[in-house]
Amino acid sequence: MTTKTLEFNNIERKIFWILATALGVVVIFYLYSVLTLTVAVVDRNSMNASAHELASRASELETEYLSQTNSITLAYAETLGFSEVNAKFAHRGTEVASLAMAR
């Protein structure tokens, strides 16, 4: 009669490598997640700064537009070549009325 003994040493090695591999995968996933979150935060801060800069520029342009709008008068527009036009509406049969404008 022969007795078969299990080689626990070999099973212990397999269990060790399985656990070590699982731990390695978890650590790699953790590092990837931390890197991804860090990059996302940096991108978000960059986009916030860009949005703030864009809003500031839009505000400056609106202020400039309002100041330019307030400086335009009828006399100034006429010196630029604009003139008042009486709108003429024409109705031709079933067509929709059109507006005639001239500069």
Secondary structure, DSSP 8 states (H G I E B T S, - for coil): -------HHHHHHHHHHHHHHHHHHHHHHHHHHHHHHHHHHHHHHHHHHHHHHHHHHHHHHHHHHHHHHHH--HHHHHHTT------EEE--TTS--EEE---
